[in-house]
């Protein structure tokens, strides 16, 4: 049973349909929900992961550095009457983890696995076919249209190099097998373009 009722879905959908959301909008959420359904059997608490998906980009302002923390706080406020404190804490930590895409140090292996799968779903766009990845890069650039081109190239280059320097971009074996090779090819190609 979903933790997100229809009223909350409608409210969040409205946030995700804001005109300045070129990538971090409702289509991103729908894509992650589809992946969560596809990998449902691998999730120990699929309802918690679904809730984290719905809330993880609820607050999104490209000029801010605390979007994930604010999104997590919104989830905590909206879900506190629906779930017990430990489960809510896991949802909040999963949302906060989307800032750096590092798995939280949960004591529970099942919670770590759910968080890893959520983070991998969130990054799956990196391993999309080249044309889809390029559209994603263009959409993110539009979200940062206020950033000068030299600053964008420097900042985006740092993000891409950070991911490429990791031993593995995806935390789980199933996502690494499916997306890692294409993700590296996409990011290396993008890095070459912005470094020209």
C-alpha positions as CSV (number, residue, x, y, z in Angstrom):
1,X,0.0,0.0,0.0
2,X,1.4,3.4,-1.0
3,X,2.4,5.9,1.6
4,X,1.6,8.7,-0.8
5,X,-2.1,9.4,-1.1
6,X,-3.7,10.9,-4.2
7,X,-3.9,14.3,-2.7
8,X,-0.2,14.3,-1.9
9,X,0.6,13.0,-5.3
10,X,-1.4,15.8,-6.9
11,X,0.4,18.4,-4.7
12,X,3.8,17.0,-5.5
13,X,3.0,16.6,-9.2
14,X,2.1,20.4,-9.3
15,X,5.6,21.1,-7.8
16,X,7.2,18.9,-10.4
17,X,5.4,20.7,-13.2
18,X,6.9,24.1,-12.5
19,X,8.1,25.8,-15.6
20,X,11.7,26.0,-14.5
21,X,12.0,22.2,-14.2
22,X,13.4,21.0,-17.5
23,X,14.8,17.7,-16.1
24,X,13.8,17.5,-12.4
25,X,10.1,17.3,-13.2
26,X,7.3,14.8,-13.2
27,X,8.8,12.8,-16.1
28,X,11.9,12.1,-13.9
29,X,9.6,10.9,-11.1
30,X,7.6,8.7,-13.4
31,X,10.8,7.2,-14.8
32,X,12.0,6.4,-11.3
33,X,8.6,5.0,-10.2
34,X,8.7,2.7,-13.3
35,X,12.2,1.5,-12.3
36,X,11.0,0.9,-8.8
37,X,8.2,-1.2,-10.2
38,X,10.6,-3.1,-12.4
39,X,13.0,-3.9,-9.5
40,X,10.2,-4.3,-6.9
41,X,11.4,-7.8,-6.0
42,X,14.8,-6.5,-5.0
43,X,13.3,-3.9,-2.6
44,X,12.7,-4.8,1.1
45,X,10.5,-1.7,1.7
46,X,9.1,-0.7,-1.7
47,X,6.6,1.7,-0.2
48,X,9.4,3.6,1.6
49,X,11.4,3.8,-1.7
50,X,8.3,5.0,-3.5
51,X,7.9,7.8,-0.9
52,X,11.5,8.8,-1.2
53,X,11.2,8.9,-5.0
54,X,8.1,11.2,-4.8
55,X,9.8,13.6,-2.3
56,X,13.4,13.5,-3.3
57,X,13.3,16.5,-5.7
58,X,10.1,18.1,-4.3
59,X,12.1,21.2,-3.5
60,X,14.3,22.2,-6.5
61,X,16.0,25.5,-7.0
62,X,19.2,25.4,-9.0
63,X,20.5,28.4,-7.1
64,X,20.3,26.6,-3.8
65,X,22.6,24.0,-2.2
66,X,20.1,22.5,0.2
67,X,17.3,21.2,-2.0
68,X,17.7,17.6,-0.8
69,X,17.7,18.6,2.8
70,X,14.6,20.7,2.3
71,X,12.9,17.9,0.3
72,X,13.7,15.5,3.1
73,X,12.3,17.9,5.7
74,X,9.1,18.2,3.6
75,X,8.8,14.4,3.5
76,X,9.3,14.2,7.3
77,X,6.6,16.7,7.9
78,X,4.1,15.1,5.5
79,X,4.7,11.5,6.4
80,X,5.2,11.7,10.2
81,X,1.6,10.7,10.9
82,X,1.8,7.8,8.5
83,X,4.9,5.8,9.4
84,X,6.8,5.0,12.5
85,X,9.9,7.0,13.4
86,X,12.6,4.5,12.3
87,X,11.0,4.0,8.9
88,X,10.6,7.7,8.5
89,X,14.2,8.2,9.4
90,X,15.2,5.8,6.6
91,X,13.1,7.6,4.1
92,X,14.6,11.0,5.1
93,X,18.1,9.6,4.9
94,X,17.5,8.1,1.5
95,X,16.3,11.5,0.2
96,X,19.3,13.3,1.8
97,X,21.6,10.8,0.2
98,X,20.6,12.0,-3.3
99,X,22.7,15.1,-2.7
100,X,26.0,13.2,-2.9
101,X,24.8,9.8,-4.2
102,X,26.5,7.9,-1.5
103,X,24.7,5.1,0.4
104,X,23.9,6.1,4.0
105,X,25.6,4.0,6.7
106,X,22.4,2.2,7.8
107,X,23.0,-0.7,10.3
108,X,20.4,-2.7,8.4
109,X,21.7,-4.3,5.2
110,X,18.2,-4.3,3.7
111,X,17.9,-0.5,4.2
112,X,21.4,0.0,2.7
113,X,20.3,-2.1,-0.3
114,X,17.1,-0.1,-0.7
115,X,19.0,3.2,-0.6
116,X,21.6,1.9,-3.1
117,X,18.8,0.9,-5.5
118,X,17.1,4.3,-5.1
119,X,20.4,6.2,-5.8
120,X,21.1,3.9,-8.8
121,X,17.6,4.6,-10.2
122,X,18.2,8.3,-9.8
123,X,21.4,8.0,-11.7
124,X,20.1,5.7,-14.4
125,X,19.7,8.6,-16.8
126,X,23.5,8.6,-17.0
127,X,23.4,5.2,-18.7
128,X,20.6,6.0,-21.1
129,X,21.1,5.8,-24.9
130,X,23.3,8.7,-26.1
131,X,20.4,10.7,-27.6
132,X,18.4,10.5,-24.3
133,X,21.5,11.4,-22.3
134,X,22.2,14.4,-24.5
135,X,18.6,15.6,-24.0
136,X,19.1,15.2,-20.2
137,X,22.3,17.3,-20.4
138,X,20.5,20.0,-22.4
139,X,17.6,20.0,-19.9
140,X,19.9,20.4,-16.9
141,X,21.8,23.2,-18.7
142,X,18.4,25.0,-19.1
143,X,17.8,24.6,-15.4
144,X,21.1,26.4,-14.8
145,X,20.5,29.0,-17.6
146,X,21.5,31.7,-15.1
147,X,25.1,30.3,-14.9
148,X,27.6,31.8,-17.4
149,X,28.9,29.4,-20.0
150,X,32.5,29.3,-18.6
151,X,31.2,28.7,-15.1
152,X,28.8,26.0,-16.4
153,X,31.7,24.2,-18.2
154,X,33.8,24.3,-15.1
155,X,31.1,23.2,-12.7
156,X,29.6,20.5,-15.0
157,X,33.1,19.3,-15.8
158,X,33.9,18.8,-12.1
159,X,30.6,16.8,-11.6
160,X,31.4,14.6,-14.6
161,X,35.0,14.0,-13.5
162,X,33.8,13.2,-10.0
163,X,31.5,10.5,-11.3
164,X,34.1,9.1,-13.7
165,X,36.8,8.9,-11.0
166,X,34.7,6.6,-8.9
167,X,35.6,2.9,-9.2
168,X,31.9,2.3,-10.0
169,X,29.2,4.8,-10.7
170,X,26.4,2.5,-9.7
171,X,26.2,1.0,-6.2
172,X,24.4,-2.3,-7.1
173,X,25.6,-5.0,-9.4
174,X,22.3,-5.1,-11.3
175,X,22.5,-1.4,-12.2
176,X,26.2,-1.5,-12.9
177,X,25.7,-4.4,-15.3
178,X,22.9,-2.6,-17.1
179,X,24.1,1.0,-17.1
180,X,27.8,1.4,-16.2
181,X,29.5,1.1,-19.6
182,X,27.0,3.4,-21.3
183,X,27.1,5.9,-18.5
184,X,30.9,6.2,-18.7
185,X,30.8,6.6,-22.5
186,X,28.1,9.3,-22.2
187,X,29.9,11.2,-19.5
188,X,33.3,11.0,-21.3
189,X,31.7,12.3,-24.5
190,X,30.0,15.1,-22.6
191,X,33.2,16.0,-20.8
192,X,35.1,16.2,-24.1
193,X,32.4,18.5,-25.6
194,X,32.4,21.0,-22.6
195,X,36.3,20.9,-22.4
196,X,36.7,22.0,-26.1
